[in-house]
């Protein structure tokens, strides 16, 4: 509520009123406010005629008072409290269509009741929907839940809009002829005089459609309606038909008692006449209005943001619209919401001022002040044409134009939603649309392979640099490792792909052992590495899948290695008996690099390598890039260091004054991540270099270099390197050539990894 308190502080009000006296503000606000206000009044009268038709037609003045009062109070309050100056809010077509269905159902249930009891029940039901809607929106806004409920499936939106269009189209016949459009009334509607009544309204609606498509100016709609109304009376005059004769024939609204006040608040006497059971029977319709109002706010708010080019605070807008609906409901009014067309019209005129919203409410106030006497001169065909225009516009957009824009499945969903809305109900149709959308989503998502990448240990290794003999052995035996990097949410539709991948790989190598294939390049499967780094969640079906994979591990004699496993995933897998740490069939490592390293160590440990006597650094350099005499000479420029495990050779971000050569031990290059974890980029062992980028004064990466085991390193300082350049340029040339070869090998290895992972 601070939003409204702050905006109504005296200082802010005075500052705002000062800005209103500018000529540009006054002129633009008057033009935009009066035009949108007149349009709002016309729609309010049309909506009132839609809701209070048939058995409720005798109460039309009261119904028109409800809709016009609602327009005035909602337009004024939202215009003041919205975060977007110039935003217009009024009762909308979709909720009104549901209110019309609800009012008709109440009238049918209370057919034998007194007229005053029927009116009281309908008015309270309408006000109750406004109060519930206002309470919901205000609550969501106060607790800042706007951003959490923005998402609505597009096909559901389409079905909702198409259903609204169809209900408005049916409502047109009720307004123009006082006869509802059903299979049983089609014959009656095809007979004069009903035929001429709805045909005339259809002609006016076509004129509206044509005019608004040809000219996009704000004055086109009210001008066209005015021309249609004048033309109607000209035809009456030419045919020598009096006003009373036209009213008796059903061409005009009324008759109404002279001087009757349009809007009257709900009194205690009326509350005592309410049939609460009849209202309870319409609970589904009431909830539908609440849901549709929320949906309309989400849709209109997103559309307004797109046009005005700025983000609106949805929670604040919910508070503004919610407060306006509460005020309307307490005054016996109906629900209202952001009016997208009128708001865009204000934006087009450039009248984005709060004064515009206040002026837009003035035409409604004027109509309330004039009473009901003028209403009897309004042609039903003109009022109905606006309803038909809105309905046909929605049907054209979502049943014709959407065919060229939507996938076929989504387009069919729109039609199914529309059919269910017409045959069963609005809420049921929207629920069916949601269900179909969810089913389509699950089907489409299940067609995506849950394994983003899968590869063997032949072309992809851990970041531990091995000796040539070890590299050769891993190349020969690397197909024993089968690795999968998973992605997305693992559920019953996608987890089966994972199970099939692992089973197919296990069965393929099992067939080799049984002599069914003669592919010598395929080693027996011994290790399955599954990485969870890009997994967002998993359900019970996915847990069951991993339980089955663990059983496959026991059957086909391989080890399941899980990496990047979040604590909640690990807990779910343990609960589902998909992890068994008591046996040697399951291993867990913090990342896929560590998991691959463990698998490689198992392969290297299981195969006897030719025994190698540890070589000194001189011997290592003699075998790599120097001759024996050069290696001995090279050693004179180096300094020896012995570091324990865990010693930091280089720290993140620091420059180095030395190049290091590893004689023994293992050293890892670690990348510090934003979440506090570290990622190993590389592990180096004997015969390898450290710090070449830092040594050549390149900007150091965000990495640290730490010893994994007790290690012996030799350093070449920059001073000794400068001395080497002067005394032994052949050594410098050999060293630089060696560094280039190392970098090229690294690039080739990375490229091979990327190729294998495609």
Secondary structure, 3 states (H helix, E strand, C coil): CHHHHHHCCHHHHHHHHHHHCCHHHHHHHHHHHHHHHHHHHHHHHHHHHHHCCHHHHHHHHHHHHHHHHHHHHHHHHHHHHCCCCCCCEECCHHHHHHHHHHHHHHHHHCCCCCHHHHHHHHHHHHHHHHHHHHHHHHHHHHCCCHHHHCCCCHHHHHHHHHHHHHHHHHHHHHHHHCCCCCCCCHHHHCCCCHHHHHHHHHHHHHHHHHHHHHCCCCCHHHHHHHHHHHHHHHHHHHCCCCHHHHHHCCCECCCCCCCCCCCCCCCHHHHHCCCHHHHHHCHHHHHHHHHHHHHHHHHHHHHHHHHHCCCCCHHHHHHHHHHHHHHHHHCCCCCCEECHHHHHHHHHHCCCCHHHHHHHHHHHHHHHHHCCHHHHHCEHHHHHHHHHHHHHHHHHHHHHHHHHCCCHHHHHHHHHHHHHHHHCCHHHHHHHHHHHHHHHHHHHHHCCCCEEEEEECCCCCCCECCCHHHHHHHHHHHHHEEEEEEEEEECCCCHHHHHHHHHHHHHHHHHHHCCCCCCCCCCCCCEEEEEEEEEEEECHHHHHHHHHHHHHHHHHCCEEEEECCCHHHHHHHHHCCCCCCCCCCEEEECCHHHHHHHHHHHHHHHCCCCCCCCCCHHHHHHHHCCCHHHHHHHHCCCEEEEECCCCEEECCCCCCCEEEEEEECCEEEEEECCCCCEEEEEEECCCCEECHHHHCCCCCCCEEEEECCCEEEEEEEHHHHHHHHHHCHHHHHHHHHHHHHHHHHHHHHHHHHHHHCC
